[in-house]
């Protein structure tokens, strides 16, 4: 369902499934909230595999954003495809949580210099973002 790709300190990166809709939005939300209850303050949801996102999925993302916000945290969305980026802008969601091109870029936007175990941007000759 939701695959946690990285969890370090108060930051987590999780991969969303191909479909986020009425059938699984509640379960995805529960997994996200579990990360928050475990101390996650910055949650990056990698949407690179998402092919279908309905209103239930969008509502779930808003709910997770509120849960994080209530605890002083932030939700970041990464790698949303062009179609859904357009929907995002149309609905005004880009002002609630902007979409970064990659999970690494979302982490950087949240004030994280680099993923744990990776050199900072200044230490690399080229940026993979």
Buried (B, 14 or more C-beta within 10 A) or exposed (E): EBEBEBBEEBBBBBBBBEBBBEEBBEBBBEBBBEBBEEEBBBBBBBBEBBEEBBEBBBEBBBBBBEBBEEEEBBBBBBBBBEEBBEEBEEEEBEEBBEBBEBBBBBBBBBEBEBBEEEEEBEEEEEEEE
